[in-house]
Amino acid sequence: MNIKSARRAQEFVNITTADNLNRVTTALVPGHNGKIYEVNISRTSRGGMVSTCKCQADGNDCPGSKNVICYHVLAALISSAAKLKPKVRLSFCDTKEAAQALVNMAGRMFPLKSKQSGKQVWAVAVQDVDPNELLC
């Protein structure tokens, strides 16, 4: 997973469609060499997500989505989560066990699978807390 590139691209994500809970379903994400990639996210009945990423200009699969979940998909999800009310922060883990360790501290985990590569990672969503609201 290329989290660094996803975090750099998140501010340039254009969410074009969202579901009734304001979660991204389609987004346009900038990529290398001035290309724009169309990311599609569908939700499964079990709370997971399935993604695809294609170059908008030629309709070909994103080269980064052949073996992993590409950073365009991660950027779209990070950008969408940051716009929710209350704001949500996402972490991504390669294994269910690593995600479970984060969930044990706080949050909710869900699988994210690339339709193109078949690769699956685990996302952990944590509600962002205003430090001024903490009672310590």
Long-range contacts (C-beta under 8 A, 24 or more apart in sequence): 1-68, 1-69, 1-71, 1-74, 1-92, 1-94, 1-121, 2-64, 2-68, 2-70, 2-71, 2-74, 3-71, 3-74, 3-92, 5-71, 5-75, 6-71, 6-72, 6-74, 6-75, 6-78, 7-75, 7-78, 9-71, 9-72, 9-75, 10-75, 10-78, 10-79, 10-82, 11-79, 13-75, 13-76, 13-79, 13-80, 15-76, 15-79, 15-80, 15-83, 18-80, 19-43, 22-80, 22-83, 22-84, 23-80, 23-84, 24-76, 24-77, 24-79, 24-80, 27-76, 27-79, 27-80, 28-56, 29-53, 29-72, 29-75, 29-76, 31-55, 31-62, 31-72, 37-62, 37-70, 37-72, 39-72, 39-73, 39-76, 41-73, 41-76, 41-77, 47-110, 48-110, 48-111, 48-112, 48-113, 49-77, 49-110, 49-111, 49-112, 49-113, 49-123, 50-112, 50-113, 50-114, 50-115, 51-112, 51-113, 51-114, 51-115, 52-114, 52-115, 52-116, 53-114, 53-116, 61-116, 62-116, 65-114, 65-116, 65-117, 66-116, 66-117, 67-117, 67-119, 68-114, 68-117, 68-119, 69-112, 69-113, 69-114, 69-117, 69-119, 69-121, 70-114, 73-112, 73-114, 77-112, 77-123, 81-125, 86-127, 86-128, 87-127, 87-128, 88-125, 88-126, 88-127, 88-128, 89-125, 89-126, 89-128, 90-123, 90-124, 90-125, 90-126, 91-123, 91-124, 91-126, 92-121, 92-122, 92-123, 92-124, 93-121, 93-122, 93-123, 93-124, 94-121, 94-122, 95-122, 96-122, 98-122, 99-123, 99-124, 102-126
